[in-house]
Amino acid sequence: MNVPLLVWNVKSMNEEHGYNYDNIPATVIPYWDERCGEFFYNIKALDIVFNLFISRIETYKPREYILENLSMEKCEQKLIDIIENN
């Protein structure tokens, strides 16, 4: 849908509310680059990152990222490459 995102990201599994995990690295956006939008880790950064996000809203191209990295064709080729190289 080409909708840029403003994401509150995490750094560890132990940030999940109500759970007590080990300090296992984690993220809520495993597929991402600067074309997708903006993210922050701490509520204190929300205001700054939100203003940055709004100021750049017309520049993001998340659909472009998806087509280049996660389309059916790209995923199929990645699977073929893995199979052929193993």
Backbone torsions as a table, in degrees:
resi	resn	phi	psi	omega
1	MET	NA	-5.9	178.0
2	ASN	61.9	39.4	179.9
3	VAL	-102.3	115.2	177.5
4	PRO	-67.2	153.8	-175.2
5	LEU	-119.4	146.4	168.3
6	LEU	-112.4	113.8	-168.1
7	VAL	-119.8	133.6	170.4
8	TRP	-89.4	102.2	-174.2
9	ASN	-88.9	169.4	176.3
10	VAL	-125.2	163.4	175.4
11	LYS	-113.5	-16.9	-174.1
12	SER	-147.4	149.8	176.2
13	MET	-60.7	-27.5	-177.2
14	ASN	-74.0	2.3	174.8
15	GLU	-84.9	-8.0	179.5
16	GLU	-68.9	125.8	-176.4
17	HIS	-62.8	130.3	175.5
18	GLY	87.1	0.6	-179.9
19	TYR	-124.3	156.6	-179.8
20	ASN	-126.7	81.7	178.3
21	TYR	-88.3	165.3	168.1
22	ASP	-66.9	171.9	-179.7
23	ASN	-79.9	71.6	-178.4
24	ILE	-93.7	125.6	179.1
25	PRO	-55.9	142.7	-177.5
26	ALA	-153.8	165.2	172.9
27	THR	-153.7	156.3	173.9
28	VAL	-98.5	-3.4	-179.3
29	ILE	-131.4	75.3	-178.3
30	PRO	-70.4	-22.0	179.1
31	TYR	-116.9	107.5	-168.0
32	TRP	-165.7	144.3	161.0
33	ASP	-149.5	-177.4	-172.0
34	GLU	-63.0	-14.5	176.9
35	ARG	-74.8	-17.3	-173.0
36	CYS	-82.6	-25.2	-177.8
37	GLY	144.3	-145.5	-179.0
38	GLU	-131.1	157.5	175.1
39	PHE	-143.0	162.1	178.2
40	PHE	-144.7	160.5	-179.0
41	TYR	-107.6	-24.8	-172.9
42	ASN	-128.5	138.9	-178.6
43	ILE	-55.7	-27.7	179.4
44	LYS	-64.4	-23.0	-179.8
45	ALA	-90.0	-8.0	-174.6
46	LEU	-55.4	-48.8	-176.6
47	ASP	-59.8	-46.6	-178.9
48	ILE	-65.3	-47.3	-177.6
49	VAL	-69.1	-36.6	177.3
50	PHE	-61.3	-45.8	179.6
51	ASN	-63.5	-39.6	175.4
52	LEU	-62.2	-45.6	179.1
53	PHE	-57.3	-49.2	-179.5
54	ILE	-63.9	-39.6	-178.9
55	SER	-67.4	-23.6	-178.8
56	ARG	-107.6	7.9	-170.0
57	ILE	-52.7	-34.9	-178.4
58	GLU	-80.6	-8.8	-175.4
59	THR	-96.0	-16.9	-177.3
60	TYR	-71.9	146.9	-179.9
61	LYS	-138.0	64.1	-176.4
62	PRO	-62.4	-33.8	178.8
63	ARG	-63.6	-37.7	177.3
64	GLU	-59.0	-44.8	177.7
65	TYR	-60.4	-45.8	-179.2
66	ILE	-61.2	-47.6	-179.0
67	LEU	-63.2	-36.3	-179.6
68	GLU	-75.6	-25.8	-171.6
69	ASN	-122.6	-28.0	-169.5
70	LEU	-128.5	11.7	177.7
71	SER	-68.6	163.5	178.9
72	MET	-55.8	-42.7	-179.1
73	GLU	-64.3	-44.0	179.9
74	LYS	-65.3	-43.8	179.6
75	CYS	-65.9	-39.8	177.0
76	GLU	-60.6	-46.1	-179.6
77	GLN	-64.2	-38.5	177.9
78	LYS	-62.2	-41.7	178.3
79	LEU	-64.9	-44.8	177.7
80	ILE	-59.6	-44.5	178.7
81	ASP	-60.4	-42.3	179.0
82	ILE	-62.9	-46.9	-178.8
83	ILE	-63.3	-45.9	-177.9
84	GLU	-67.7	-29.2	-177.1
85	ASN	-92.8	2.7	179.9
86	ASN	-117.1	NA	NA
